[in-house]
Amino acid sequence: MKSTRDAFNQQTPQTQDFIRKELALHTSPEVISGRLRLKHGVSVSKNTLYRYHEFRTKLIWVR
């Protein structure tokens, strides 16, 4: 099973930036997933985005 970080790191830098910016704007993972699919032809599940957001949130609290 792939880790969330591995799944995220498989994306292009442009896709990663898009995801980070959208999460910073508090866009829901469902909306981000849909926009990626429609506008960029990229498939990232909402569950992966939720896990990634949770992972990043935990890192912020640990620091």
C-alpha positions as CSV (number, residue, x, y, z in Angstrom):
1,M,0.0,0.0,0.0
2,K,1.3,3.4,-1.0
3,S,1.7,6.1,1.6
4,T,-0.2,9.4,1.2
5,R,3.1,11.2,0.8
6,D,4.2,8.8,-2.0
7,A,0.9,9.3,-3.8
8,F,1.3,13.1,-3.5
9,N,5.0,13.0,-4.6
10,Q,4.0,11.1,-7.8
11,Q,2.2,14.2,-9.0
12,T,3.9,16.9,-11.1
13,P,5.2,20.0,-9.3
14,Q,2.5,22.0,-10.9
15,T,-0.2,19.7,-9.6
16,Q,1.4,19.7,-6.1
17,D,1.4,23.5,-6.1
18,F,-2.3,23.6,-7.3
19,I,-3.3,21.2,-4.4
20,R,-1.3,23.2,-1.8
21,K,-2.8,26.5,-2.9
22,E,-6.3,25.2,-3.0
23,L,-6.0,23.6,0.5
24,A,-4.6,26.9,1.7
25,L,-7.7,28.6,0.4
26,H,-9.8,26.0,2.3
27,T,-11.2,24.4,-0.8
28,S,-12.6,21.0,0.0
29,P,-10.8,17.9,-1.3
30,E,-13.9,17.0,-3.3
31,V,-13.8,20.2,-5.2
32,I,-10.0,20.0,-5.7
33,S,-10.3,16.5,-7.0
34,G,-13.0,17.5,-9.4
35,R,-11.1,20.5,-10.7
36,L,-8.0,18.5,-11.2
37,R,-9.9,16.0,-13.3
38,L,-11.8,18.5,-15.3
39,K,-9.2,21.2,-15.9
40,H,-6.0,19.3,-15.8
41,G,-6.9,15.7,-16.7
42,V,-5.3,14.5,-13.4
43,S,-6.9,12.0,-11.1
44,V,-6.3,12.3,-7.4
45,S,-9.0,10.9,-5.1
46,K,-10.6,13.1,-2.4
47,N,-9.5,10.5,0.2
48,T,-5.9,11.0,-0.8
49,L,-6.3,14.7,-0.5
50,Y,-7.9,14.4,2.9
51,R,-5.1,12.2,4.1
52,Y,-2.5,14.6,2.7
53,H,-4.2,17.5,4.4
54,E,-4.3,15.6,7.7
55,F,-0.6,14.7,7.3
56,R,0.4,18.3,6.7
57,T,-1.7,19.5,9.6
58,K,-0.1,17.1,12.0
59,L,3.4,18.3,10.8
60,I,2.4,21.9,11.6
61,W,1.3,21.0,15.1
62,V,4.5,19.0,15.9
63,R,6.8,21.8,15.0
